[in-house]
Amino acid sequence: MKHDTCRRRTGCRRAGLYPAVVIAVAGAMSAATFAADRDDALAEMTGAFNGWRHSGLTNEGERFVAAYPRPPVDRGAQRFRTLIEGRLKHVDRSGRKPPTLVVNGNATPLYTDDEGAFARPWAFGAGSNSIEIVSPDGQHRQRMQFFEADRSRPQAKLRAIVTWNDPKAQVDLHVITPDGLHAFWANPTLEDGSGFDVDSVDGAGPGIFSSAAPEHGTWLFFLNYWGNFDSTGYNFDAKAHEREVITAQLILVFNENTPAEKRETMTVPLRKIGDLMLIKSERL
């Protein structure tokens, strides 16, 4: 698969600073307070992720934040994105396994900078949501639950989420609809209203594709190990990653945040730059 490297890099420079939403909370303490008041908390959260909130994306109160390895490069084009931001209280620089960030049951490695700071973009649906941080050994957990009260956003009936376990690798999700529409990094939104809410390049993703009204027929989901990425940008050095075999995970979520929610999880190995794999053919 041929990609236009210059065009891709230009797009990333434009998206290099990610506007985080300042969140209003009513009737509950903020997650930052929640974390600070507990000695066993794994992290202090900057945003408010407990109780009730309304986080519609507006032009008011937007701000830029630092992340790993620099402000997140997010190519997502849909409106409803939120930054999960905070700082680990303890950073084990000798350990090879990072903590795990689990969002609504979707797990991804939580890579940080040297001071333990992290920032991960995510797309939350209306209704009940959860964020959990799990220590590398799995013995300690910090969980935050909140109810997203913004009912103006479309509720995703199909969501595809890709994450991977190498902070220096860049893995792309490609989605083909039953009508032959193709959503990927250079075409993040489709004519039917579906598209990428989040398409995070740095760290371990995520890439999140959403559709509020998926058409009937066969959907195709591909993963492409496109190249590597670090603080200097993209590169195609075959050795410029951390793991011999990169483990990528594709999660399909149907009717998210409803009693009818279902999910499928597929895990695949990616060994070399250029690997392109059909991960799932799903008939709806």
Backbone as CSV, one residue per row, in Angstrom:
resi,resn,N_x,N_y,N_z,CA_x,CA_y,CA_z,C_x,C_y,C_z
1,MET,0.851,-1.192,0.000,0.000,0.000,0.000,0.879,1.231,0.000
2,LYS,0.687,2.126,-0.964,1.512,3.332,-1.060,0.836,4.484,-0.330
3,HIS,1.626,5.150,0.509,1.134,6.319,1.221,1.949,7.531,0.810
4,ASP,1.327,8.683,0.833,2.019,9.922,0.507,2.690,10.448,1.773
5,THR,4.014,10.213,1.906,4.709,10.562,3.150,4.647,12.048,3.436
6,CYS,4.875,12.901,2.441,4.887,14.348,2.667,3.509,14.816,3.104
7,ARG,2.482,14.317,2.452,1.130,14.740,2.804,0.792,14.322,4.221
8,ARG,1.229,13.108,4.571,0.949,12.604,5.909,1.628,13.467,6.958
9,ARG,2.890,13.793,6.717,3.618,14.589,7.703,3.036,15.983,7.825
10,THR,2.617,16.560,6.728,2.001,17.881,6.787,0.756,17.853,7.636
11,GLY,-0.067,16.815,7.443,-1.289,16.694,8.230,-0.993,16.578,9.705
12,CYS,0.082,15.868,10.031,0.412,15.687,11.437,0.909,16.975,12.060
13,ARG,1.627,17.776,11.322,2.063,19.049,11.906,0.861,19.917,12.236
14,ARG,-0.147,19.876,11.383,-1.332,20.684,11.640,-2.093,20.187,12.865
15,ALA,-2.027,18.875,13.102,-2.796,18.310,14.212,-1.950,18.135,15.454
16,GLY,-0.712,18.632,15.450,0.229,18.303,16.498,-0.152,18.773,17.880
17,LEU,-0.923,19.842,18.029,-1.369,20.293,19.337,-2.840,19.965,19.475
18,TYR,-3.164,19.261,20.516,-4.511,18.725,20.667,-5.304,19.566,21.656
19,PRO,-6.421,20.160,21.241,-7.202,20.965,22.161,-7.997,20.093,23.113
20,ALA,-7.726,20.220,24.405,-8.468,19.440,25.392,-9.639,20.259,25.906
21,VAL,-10.714,19.575,26.236,-11.908,20.260,26.691,-11.819,20.520,28.191
22,VAL,-12.140,21.705,28.615,-12.291,21.989,30.033,-13.682,21.527,30.436
23,ILE,-13.759,20.632,31.415,-14.993,19.922,31.698,-15.685,20.501,32.918
24,ALA,-16.979,20.744,32.799,-17.781,21.207,33.933,-18.358,20.005,34.652
25,VAL,-18.259,19.986,35.974,-18.748,18.873,36.774,-19.779,19.393,37.760
26,ALA,-20.887,18.681,37.886,-21.915,19.059,38.846,-22.216,17.870,39.750
27,GLY,-22.259,18.128,41.043,-22.723,17.118,41.976,-21.697,16.076,42.356
28,ALA,-20.420,16.267,42.022,-19.420,15.272,42.382,-18.050,15.923,42.398
29,MET,-17.138,15.325,43.203,-15.782,15.843,43.247,-15.067,15.466,41.970
30,SER,-14.040,16.238,41.633,-13.280,15.943,40.421,-12.373,14.754,40.657
31,ALA,-11.915,14.134,39.569,-11.026,12.990,39.687,-9.681,13.392,40.268
32,ALA,-9.249,14.638,40.023,-7.978,15.089,40.588,-8.044,15.074,42.107
33,THR,-9.172,15.554,42.667,-9.359,15.503,44.113,-9.448,14.063,44.586
34,PHE,-10.196,13.258,43.857,-10.368,11.851,44.176,-9.028,11.152,44.315
35,ALA,-8.115,11.446,43.359,-6.823,10.784,43.375,-5.939,11.302,44.500
36,ALA,-5.937,12.593,44.705,-5.027,13.191,45.682,-5.368,12.779,47.105
37,ASP,-6.629,12.474,47.371,-7.048,12.143,48.723,-6.801,10.695,49.083
38,ARG,-6.269,9.893,48.170,-6.035,8.485,48.437,-4.555,8.181,48.341
39,ASP,-4.007,7.557,49.395,-2.590,7.231,49.394,-2.251,6.150,48.380
40,ASP,-3.230,5.261,48.071,-2.952,4.154,47.172,-3.280,4.468,45.722
41,ALA,-3.626,5.729,45.418,-3.956,6.089,44.043,-2.713,5.968,43.163
42,LEU,-2.892,5.449,41.964,-1.783,5.280,41.040,-1.436,6.563,40.314
43,ALA,-2.430,7.446,40.125,-2.208,8.651,39.325,-3.097,9.771,39.819
44,GLU,-2.662,10.988,39.548,-3.494,12.167,39.746,-4.027,12.585,38.389
45,MET,-5.343,12.639,38.257,-5.980,12.963,36.985,-6.231,14.453,36.902
46,THR,-5.892,15.040,35.764,-6.074,16.472,35.578,-7.515,16.814,35.260
47,GLY,-8.141,16.012,34.420,-9.537,16.252,34.068,-10.477,15.737,35.134
48,ALA,-11.756,16.026,34.975,-12.766,15.592,35.933,-13.465,14.357,35.385
49,PHE,-13.294,13.231,36.074,-13.861,11.987,35.577,-14.575,11.231,36.696
50,ASN,-15.297,11.927,37.547,-16.179,11.283,38.505,-17.507,12.008,38.498
51,GLY,-18.562,11.303,38.749,-19.876,11.920,38.868,-20.509,12.217,37.532
52,TRP,-21.104,13.412,37.417,-21.797,13.818,36.207,-20.998,14.899,35.513
53,ARG,-21.041,14.924,34.195,-20.343,15.976,33.481,-21.007,16.218,32.131
54,HIS,-20.702,17.357,31.562,-21.174,17.694,30.229,-19.977,18.226,29.475
55,SER,-19.524,17.490,28.451,-18.244,17.834,27.830,-18.382,18.079,26.335
56,GLY,-19.417,18.789,25.934,-19.530,19.129,24.523,-18.346,19.976,24.097
57,LEU,-17.777,19.679,22.933,-16.598,20.399,22.469,-17.003,21.767,21.928
58,THR,-16.476,22.820,22.522,-16.760,24.180,22.081,-15.435,24.913,21.914
59,ASN,-15.517,26.154,21.518,-14.304,26.953,21.396,-13.926,27.632,22.705
60,GLU,-14.768,27.478,23.716,-14.505,28.127,24.992,-13.672,27.210,25.880
61,GLY,-12.629,27.774,26.468,-11.849,27.027,27.447,-10.920,25.988,26.851
62,GLU,-10.682,26.002,25.550,-9.749,25.042,24.993,-8.329,25.411,25.425
63,ARG,-7.499,24.392,25.616,-6.134,24.638,26.055,-5.223,23.567,25.470
64,PHE,-3.937,23.849,25.449,-2.980,22.885,24.945,-2.283,22.236,26.134
65,VAL,-1.944,20.941,25.992,-1.342,20.209,27.101,-0.140,19.427,26.602
66,ALA,0.752,19.085,27.509,1.895,18.250,27.174,1.499,16.787,27.280
67,ALA,2.166,15.937,26.511,1.831,14.520,26.518,3.074,13.703,26.201
68,TYR,2.893,12.418,25.987,3.997,11.541,25.643,3.958,11.262,24.156
69,PRO,5.062,11.386,23.413,6.342,11.944,23.871,6.386,13.456,23.733
70,ARG,5.298,14.050,23.251,5.111,15.492,23.098,3.607,15.663,22.922
71,PRO,3.069,16.842,22.689,1.613,16.941,22.535,1.086,15.934,21.523
72,PRO,-0.004,15.225,21.828,-0.433,14.100,20.989,-0.718,14.519,19.556
73,VAL,-0.279,13.684,18.634,-0.613,13.884,17.232,-1.881,13.085,16.968
74,ASP,-2.991,13.780,16.868,-4.293,13.135,16.703,-4.902,13.622,15.394
75,ARG,-5.112,12.701,14.441,-5.640,13.065,13.137,-7.152,12.866,13.059
76,GLY,-7.786,12.564,14.202,-9.225,12.384,14.189,-9.935,13.643,13.732
77,ALA,-11.054,13.462,13.017,-11.722,14.603,12.401,-13.117,14.863,12.955
78,GLN,-13.661,13.946,13.760,-14.991,14.149,14.299,-14.912,14.985,15.584
79,ARG,-16.028,15.557,16.001,-15.994,16.571,17.051,-15.776,16.027,18.451
80,PHE,-16.301,14.850,18.758,-16.446,14.483,20.158,-15.233,13.714,20.660
81,ARG,-14.215,14.480,21.081,-12.997,13.895,21.617,-12.685,14.557,22.961
82,THR,-12.107,13.771,23.844,-11.724,14.243,25.169,-10.330,13.730,25.474
83,LEU,-9.563,14.501,26.212,-8.217,14.091,26.580,-8.236,13.508,27.992
84,ILE,-7.760,12.288,28.130,-7.543,11.675,29.446,-6.126,12.034,29.856
85,GLU,-6.001,12.848,30.869,-4.714,13.460,31.179,-4.415,13.322,32.664
86,GLY,-3.151,13.088,32.993,-2.776,12.995,34.398,-1.298,12.704,34.552
87,ARG,-0.937,12.302,35.751,0.465,12.007,36.059,0.527,10.834,37.035
88,LEU,1.345,9.828,36.707,1.544,8.712,37.616,2.281,9.186,38.865
89,LYS,1.897,8.646,40.008,2.559,9.048,41.255,3.924,8.387,41.405
90,HIS,4.074,7.208,40.792,5.354,6.496,40.854,5.676,5.969,39.461
91,VAL,6.897,6.204,39.007,7.333,5.764,37.688,8.462,4.760,37.854
92,ASP,8.271,3.546,37.355,9.293,2.505,37.409,10.045,2.497,36.083
93,ARG,11.174,3.172,36.039,11.927,3.272,34.780,12.651,1.983,34.435
94,SER,12.775,1.061,35.401,13.469,-0.199,35.141,12.542,-1.259,34.576
95,GLY,11.252,-1.064,34.709,10.309,-2.074,34.255,10.044,-1.977,32.763
96,ARG,9.898,-3.139,32.105,9.629,-3.150,30.670,8.138,-3.026,30.373
97,LYS,7.295,-3.379,31.336,5.857,-3.329,31.095,5.277,-2.057,31.715
98,PRO,4.559,-1.257,30.953,3.956,-0.033,31.508,2.652,-0.356,32.223
99,PRO,2.095,0.599,32.953,0.737,0.411,33.477,-0.245,0.271,32.315
100,THR,-1.460,-0.116,32.635,-2.499,-0.289,31.625,-3.609,0.716,31.855
101,LEU,-4.036,1.366,30.787,-5.197,2.250,30.823,-6.371,1.475,30.234
102,VAL,-7.449,1.369,31.010,-8.638,0.639,30.563,-9.793,1.635,30.498
103,VAL,-10.311,1.877,29.304,-11.407,2.817,29.105,-12.627,2.040,28.618
104,ASN,-13.660,2.023,29.425,-14.885,1.286,29.079,-14.583,-0.157,28.699
105,GLY,-13.634,-0.762,29.414,-13.276,-2.148,29.153,-12.246,-2.352,28.072
106,ASN,-11.782,-1.267,27.428,-10.799,-1.356,26.352,-9.415,-1.039,26.901
107,ALA,-8.518,-2.015,26.879,-7.206,-1.873,27.514,-6.156,-1.433,26.505
108,THR,-5.277,-0.526,26.944,-4.150,-0.089,26.120,-2.972,0.230,27.038
109,PRO,-1.725,-0.016,26.612,-0.571,0.354,27.443,-0.565,1.859,27.712
110,LEU,-0.208,2.236,28.932,-0.178,3.650,29.311,1.269,4.117,29.374
111,TYR,1.764,4.643,28.252,3.121,5.163,28.198,3.126,6.614,28.680
112,THR,4.213,7.003,29.339,4.310,8.340,29.927,5.652,8.959,29.562
113,ASP,5.818,10.256,29.921,7.145,10.850,29.807,7.954,10.480,31.048
114,ASP,9.169,11.035,31.177,10.046,10.666,32.288,9.486,11.062,33.643
115,GLU,8.580,12.037,33.655,7.991,12.492,34.915,6.670,11.790,35.221
116,GLY,6.269,10.864,34.360,5.026,10.132,34.597,3.794,10.768,34.001
117,ALA,3.955,11.878,33.251,2.791,12.554,32.671,2.276,11.773,31.462
118,PHE,0.957,11.748,31.300,0.357,11.080,30.158,-0.837,11.889,29.663
119,ALA,-1.188,11.698,28.408,-2.365,12.328,27.822,-2.817,11.453,26.663
120,ARG,-4.018,10.898,26.762,-4.545,10.013,25.733,-5.881,10.539,25.247
121,PRO,-6.035,10.785,23.950,-7.343,11.180,23.440,-8.290,9.984,23.411
122,TRP,-9.574,10.250,23.629,-10.588,9.184,23.591,-11.915,9.786,23.139
123,ALA,-12.801,8.913,22.681,-14.151,9.325,22.297,-15.126,8.621,23.228
124,PHE,-15.768,9.394,24.105,-16.732,8.831,25.043,-18.140,8.970,24.486
125,GLY,-18.939,7.934,24.666,-20.343,8.017,24.310,-21.162,8.542,25.464
126,ALA,-22.384,8.964,25.162,-23.290,9.397,26.220,-23.613,8.210,27.123
127,GLY,-23.912,8.508,28.390,-24.232,7.451,29.338,-23.077,7.144,30.260
128,SER,-23.066,5.942,30.823,-22.085,5.551,31.828,-20.756,5.187,31.178
129,ASN,-19.661,5.763,31.696,-18.313,5.494,31.196,-17.381,5.229,32.374
130,SER,-16.279,4.555,32.094,-15.317,4.271,33.157,-13.895,4.391,32.639
131,ILE,-13.006,4.805,33.535,-11.569,4.850,33.278,-10.894,4.095,34.414
132,GLU,-9.958,3.227,34.081,-9.242,2.467,35.100,-7.759,2.451,34.756
133,ILE,-6.921,2.632,35.768,-5.483,2.507,35.614,-5.039,1.305,36.436
134,VAL,-4.289,0.400,35.801,-3.857,-0.842,36.448,-2.333,-0.847,36.499
135,SER,-1.775,-1.147,37.659,-0.328,-1.174,37.816,0.278,-2.271,36.938
136,PRO,1.579,-2.172,36.608,2.195,-3.165,35.717,2.057,-4.599,36.207
137,ASP,2.076,-4.808,37.520,1.948,-6.171,38.039,0.490,-6.603,38.212
138,GLY,-0.435,-5.708,37.930,-1.848,-6.045,38.027,-2.405,-6.071,39.434
139,GLN,-1.603,-5.699,40.431,-2.038,-5.803,41.823,-2.783,-4.564,42.322
140,HIS,-2.622,-3.431,41.655,-3.237,-2.189,42.115,-4.054,-1.569,40.991
141,ARG,-5.239,-1.077,41.361,-6.146,-0.493,40.381,-6.731,0.807,40.915
142,GLN,-6.898,1.740,40.026,-7.578,2.990,40.348,-8.683,3.178,39.318
143,ARG,-9.918,3.271,39.782,-11.066,3.298,38.874,-11.875,4.568,39.092
144,MET,-12.281,5.182,37.985,-13.141,6.362,38.008,-14.340,6.108,37.116
145,GLN,-15.519,6.423,37.617,-16.759,6.207,36.879,-17.457,7.551,36.712
146,PHE,-17.998,7.807,35.515,-18.738,9.050,35.327,-19.855,8.825,34.320
147,PHE,-20.810,9.721,34.336,-21.941,9.663,33.415,-21.850,10.850,32.472
148,GLU,-21.685,10.568,31.184,-21.598,11.621,30.187,-23.010,12.109,29.864
149,ALA,-23.274,13.380,30.201,-24.630,13.910,30.100,-24.900,14.666,28.811
150,ASP,-23.921,14.705,27.912,-24.120,15.422,26.658,-24.897,14.532,25.686
151,ARG,-26.202,14.770,25.573,-27.042,13.943,24.718,-27.100,14.454,23.280
152,SER,-26.370,15.527,22.983,-26.389,16.054,21.621,-25.509,15.234,20.685
153,ARG,-24.592,14.468,21.236,-23.685,13.703,20.386,-24.378,12.439,19.876
154,PRO,-24.079,12.015,18.663,-24.649,10.762,18.160,-24.144,9.576,18.985
155,GLN,-25.010,8.636,19.239,-24.616,7.433,19.975,-24.075,6.404,18.982
156,ALA,-22.853,5.961,19.197,-22.222,5.032,18.267,-22.867,3.654,18.374
157,LYS,-23.360,3.153,17.259,-23.857,1.776,17.210,-22.770,0.808,16.770
158,LEU,-21.730,1.355,16.125,-20.547,0.570,15.772,-19.327,1.404,16.105
159,ARG,-18.424,0.807,16.859,-17.166,1.475,17.164,-16.029,0.470,16.974
160,ALA,-14.990,0.879,16.252,-13.804,0.048,16.054,-12.619,0.753,16.693
161,ILE,-11.906,0.055,17.571,-10.815,0.645,18.344,-9.554,-0.175,18.106
162,VAL,-8.457,0.486,17.727,-7.184,-0.202,17.563,-6.164,0.384,18.528
163,THR,-5.426,-0.498,19.200,-4.305,-0.114,20.058,-3.169,-1.099,19.782
164,TRP,-1.947,-0.749,20.239,-0.805,-1.640,20.056,0.176,-1.410,21.176
165,ASN,1.172,-2.287,21.292,2.012,-2.298,22.494,3.444,-1.856,22.253
166,ASP,3.662,-0.998,21.268,4.999,-0.452,21.044,4.878,1.055,20.878
167,PRO,5.453,1.856,21.800,5.277,3.300,21.742,5.952,3.962,20.554
168,LYS,6.816,3.246,19.840,7.519,3.832,18.706,6.957,3.383,17.358
169,ALA,5.952,2.517,17.384,5.369,2.025,16.133,4.127,2.825,15.776
170,GLN,3.816,2.876,14.491,2.615,3.546,14.010,1.774,2.523,13.249
171,VAL,0.592,2.224,13.797,-0.323,1.250,13.210,-1.591,1.978,12.779
172,ASP,-2.028,1.742,11.552,-3.213,2.416,11.013,-4.373,1.446,10.854
173,LEU,-5.558,1.924,11.184,-6.792,1.189,10.950,-7.411,1.661,9.638
174,HIS,-7.828,0.728,8.810,-8.547,1.016,7.562,-9.907,0.333,7.646
175,VAL,-10.965,1.065,7.352,-12.326,0.535,7.412,-12.966,0.679,6.034
176,ILE,-13.510,-0.421,5.518,-14.228,-0.421,4.243,-15.697,-0.714,4.543
177,THR,-16.590,0.181,4.142,-18.020,0.000,4.397,-18.627,-0.916,3.330
178,PRO,-19.856,-1.404,3.562,-20.519,-2.242,2.545,-20.670,-1.546,1.195
179,ASP,-20.758,-0.219,1.169,-20.872,0.524,-0.086,-19.516,0.833,-0.718
180,GLY,-18.425,0.357,-0.084,-17.103,0.564,-0.654,-16.413,1.837,-0.228
181,LEU,-16.981,2.588,0.726,-16.308,3.768,1.245,-15.100,3.333,2.080
182,HIS,-14.036,4.124,2.040,-12.770,3.750,2.676,-12.345,4.840,3.659
183,ALA,-12.387,4.533,4.951,-11.941,5.463,5.992,-10.546,5.060,6.451
184,PHE,-9.620,6.023,6.418,-8.260,5.806,6.910,-7.662,7.176,7.175
185,TRP,-6.350,7.241,7.472,-5.750,8.476,7.966,-5.923,9.657,7.003
186,ALA,-5.912,9.392,5.686,-6.023,10.486,4.722,-7.470,10.792,4.353
187,ASN,-8.399,9.972,4.800,-9.821,10.170,4.524,-10.602,9.826,5.791
188,PRO,-10.462,10.657,6.839,-10.960,10.281,8.164,-12.475,10.319,8.332
189,THR,-13.205,11.036,7.479,-14.663,11.077,7.587,-15.291,10.649,6.268
190,LEU,-16.460,9.996,6.379,-17.140,9.453,5.213,-18.457,10.166,4.957
191,GLU,-18.970,9.975,3.752,-20.203,10.653,3.351,-21.410,10.241,4.178
192,ASP,-21.354,9.048,4.783,-22.489,8.573,5.578,-22.464,9.089,7.020
193,GLY,-21.502,9.958,7.343,-21.419,10.534,8.684,-20.511,9.781,9.631
194,SER,-20.022,8.609,9.246,-19.108,7.867,10.101,-17.687,8.371,9.902
195,GLY,-16.777,7.947,10.761,-15.394,8.368,10.610,-14.605,8.218,11.895
196,PHE,-13.372,8.732,11.848,-12.470,8.620,12.988,-12.726,9.764,13.971
197,ASP,-13.196,9.423,15.168,-13.237,10.397,16.254,-11.822,10.683,16.711
198,VAL,-11.041,9.627,16.880,-9.662,9.715,17.357,-8.786,8.904,16.416
199,ASP,-7.636,9.457,16.055,-6.634,8.718,15.285,-5.282,9.145,15.821
200,SER,-4.894,8.572,16.941,-3.710,9.005,17.665,-2.475,8.291,17.133
201,VAL,-1.447,9.052,16.827,-0.232,8.516,16.223,0.779,8.097,17.280
202,ASP,1.014,8.944,18.279,2.081,8.673,19.232,1.618,7.708,20.311
203,GLY,2.586,7.149,21.039,2.240,6.204,22.087,1.725,4.916,21.494
204,ALA,0.613,4.423,21.990,0.051,3.139,21.550,-1.346,3.315,20.989
205,GLY,-1.608,4.452,20.386,-2.949,4.745,19.888,-3.732,5.507,20.948
206,PRO,-5.048,5.473,20.858,-5.873,4.597,20.030,-6.263,5.243,18.704
207,GLY,-6.749,4.393,17.790,-7.528,4.859,16.656,-8.956,4.415,16.895
208,ILE,-9.911,5.339,16.805,-11.309,5.012,17.109,-12.195,5.462,15.959
209,PHE,-12.784,4.504,15.264,-13.734,4.756,14.187,-15.142,4.531,14.728
210,SER,-16.071,5.438,14.405,-17.434,5.341,14.937,-18.458,5.537,13.831
211,SER,-19.571,4.829,13.977,-20.716,5.018,13.089,-21.985,4.979,13.928
212,ALA,-22.808,6.031,13.793,-24.071,6.079,14.530,-25.171,5.304,13.818
213,ALA,-25.014,5.072,12.522,-26.024,4.355,11.741,-25.327,3.482,10.707
214,PRO,-24.660,2.411,11.149,-23.927,1.570,10.197,-24.875,0.876,9.215
215,GLU,-24.510,0.920,7.955,-25.359,0.301,6.941,-25.242,-1.217,7.013
216,HIS,-26.283,-1.879,6.531,-26.287,-3.336,6.516,-25.376,-3.833,5.400
217,GLY,-24.726,-4.950,5.680,-23.804,-5.530,4.716,-22.499,-5.912,5.385
218,THR,-21.473,-6.131,4.600,-20.189,-6.603,5.107,-19.210,-5.457,5.286
219,TRP,-18.709,-5.309,6.497,-17.694,-4.315,6.830,-16.344,-5.021,6.906
220,LEU,-15.310,-4.358,6.399,-13.961,-4.911,6.424,-13.058,-4.024,7.267
221,PHE,-12.237,-4.657,8.128,-11.339,-3.931,9.026,-9.914,-4.449,8.815
222,PHE,-9.034,-3.547,8.365,-7.638,-3.881,8.101,-6.739,-3.134,9.096
223,LEU,-5.586,-3.733,9.410,-4.534,-3.045,10.154,-3.277,-3.009,9.298
224,ASN,-2.604,-1.861,9.313,-1.397,-1.643,8.531,-0.290,-1.129,9.449
225,TYR,0.818,-1.889,9.540,2.004,-1.402,10.256,2.712,-0.469,9.288
226,TRP,2.427,0.828,9.438,2.841,1.799,8.443,4.302,2.213,8.583
227,GLY,4.778,2.380,9.801,6.140,2.843,10.029,6.364,3.050,11.514
228,ASN,7.406,3.780,11.851,7.716,4.072,13.246,7.636,5.573,13.498
229,PHE,7.520,5.937,14.771,7.287,7.330,15.132,7.972,7.617,16.460
230,ASP,8.704,8.738,16.535,9.308,9.156,17.799,9.261,10.676,17.878
231,SER,10.043,11.253,18.783,9.974,12.699,19.014,10.422,13.508,17.799
232,THR,11.114,12.881,16.858,11.549,13.590,15.654,10.561,13.439,14.498
233,GLY,9.542,12.596,14.664,8.551,12.389,13.609,8.578,10.967,13.101
234,TYR,8.166,10.780,11.845,8.085,9.453,11.252,9.446,8.976,10.772
235,ASN,9.622,7.656,10.774,10.790,7.056,10.148,10.427,5.651,9.689
236,PHE,11.243,5.112,8.801,10.995,3.783,8.267,12.190,2.863,8.504
237,ASP,12.904,3.143,9.587,14.003,2.285,10.022,13.392,1.018,10.619
238,ALA,13.688,-0.122,10.035,13.082,-1.385,10.463,13.423,-1.740,11.903
239,LYS,14.486,-1.139,12.448,14.888,-1.453,13.816,14.482,-0.386,14.820
240,ALA,13.793,0.649,14.368,13.476,1.784,15.243,12.174,1.575,16.005
241,HIS,12.036,0.394,16.575,10.899,0.115,17.451,11.424,-0.637,18.662
242,GLU,10.561,-0.901,19.638,11.028,-1.499,20.894,10.830,-3.006,20.942
243,ARG,9.859,-3.543,20.202,9.527,-4.960,20.313,9.794,-5.699,19.006
244,GLU,10.278,-6.931,19.147,10.499,-7.751,17.967,9.193,-8.008,17.238
245,VAL,8.159,-8.319,17.995,6.832,-8.539,17.440,5.870,-7.582,18.128
246,ILE,5.206,-6.758,17.355,4.247,-5.800,17.902,2.881,-6.471,17.977
247,THR,2.249,-6.378,19.117,0.926,-6.958,19.290,-0.108,-5.857,19.136
248,ALA,-0.956,-5.986,18.132,-2.029,-5.015,17.891,-3.361,-5.643,18.267
249,GLN,-4.259,-4.806,18.747,-5.569,-5.282,19.180,-6.669,-4.475,18.519
250,LEU,-7.606,-5.168,17.896,-8.781,-4.527,17.319,-9.996,-4.946,18.130
251,ILE,-10.753,-3.946,18.604,-11.973,-4.205,19.365,-13.152,-3.612,18.603
252,LEU,-14.158,-4.419,18.343,-15.413,-3.953,17.763,-16.459,-3.904,18.860
253,VAL,-17.078,-2.736,19.009,-18.106,-2.543,20.042,-19.413,-2.195,19.336
254,PHE,-20.458,-2.924,19.665,-21.765,-2.697,19.063,-22.732,-2.172,20.126
255,ASN,-23.475,-1.123,19.811,-24.476,-0.540,20.718,-23.850,-0.165,22.067
256,GLU,-22.778,0.613,21.982,-22.019,0.983,23.184,-22.900,1.709,24.195
257,ASN,-22.645,1.429,25.476,-23.323,2.078,26.605,-24.832,1.840,26.608
258,THR,-25.254,0.694,26.102,-26.666,0.306,26.155,-26.747,-1.115,26.706
259,PRO,-27.954,-1.554,27.138,-28.093,-2.943,27.607,-27.780,-3.975,26.521
260,ALA,-27.805,-3.554,25.257,-27.548,-4.486,24.151,-26.095,-4.476,23.715
261,GLU,-25.201,-3.853,24.485,-23.799,-3.766,24.069,-23.172,-5.146,23.897
262,LYS,-22.439,-5.303,22.807,-21.643,-6.506,22.547,-20.278,-6.068,22.033
263,ARG,-19.280,-6.934,22.204,-17.943,-6.583,21.737,-17.205,-7.828,21.264
264,GLU,-16.307,-7.606,20.312,-15.410,-8.642,19.817,-13.992,-8.105,19.894
265,THR,-13.058,-8.947,20.344,-11.658,-8.536,20.464,-10.786,-9.476,19.661
266,MET,-9.931,-8.901,18.819,-9.003,-9.671,17.999,-7.586,-9.162,18.229
267,THR,-6.651,-10.075,18.470,-5.261,-9.724,18.715,-4.391,-10.360,17.641
268,VAL,-3.524,-9.543,17.025,-2.702,-10.048,15.914,-1.261,-9.565,16.072
269,PRO,-0.279,-10.338,15.561,1.119,-9.907,15.570,1.450,-9.131,14.301
270,LEU,2.289,-8.097,14.446,2.808,-7.339,13.306,4.332,-7.377,13.405
271,ARG,4.977,-7.860,12.355,6.420,-8.129,12.442,7.287,-7.163,11.655
272,LYS,6.751,-6.595,10.568,7.606,-5.731,9.761,6.793,-4.595,9.162
273,ILE,7.483,-3.480,8.900,6.840,-2.324,8.287,6.246,-2.730,6.936
274,GLY,5.035,-2.342,6.714,4.339,-2.694,5.488,3.321,-3.802,5.666
275,ASP,3.364,-4.505,6.806,2.371,-5.549,7.053,0.963,-4.969,6.942
276,LEU,0.122,-5.592,6.126,-1.275,-5.194,5.965,-2.117,-6.446,6.119
277,MET,-3.027,-6.428,7.088,-3.796,-7.630,7.398,-5.269,-7.326,7.472
278,LEU,-6.078,-8.182,6.835,-7.524,-8.144,7.024,-7.803,-8.815,8.363
279,ILE,-8.248,-8.027,9.340,-8.423,-8.563,10.694,-9.824,-9.137,10.876
280,LYS,-10.814,-8.469,10.270,-12.184,-8.911,10.511,-13.078,-8.541,9.344
281,SER,-13.901,-9.491,8.923,-14.979,-9.248,7.983,-16.278,-9.442,8.759
282,GLU,-16.996,-8.350,8.976,-18.176,-8.360,9.867,-19.423,-8.029,9.077
283,ARG,-20.396,-8.928,9.128,-21.654,-8.678,8.425,-22.689,-8.168,9.417
284,LEU,-23.235,-6.993,9.138,-24.242,-6.381,10.012,-25.619,-6.470,9.367
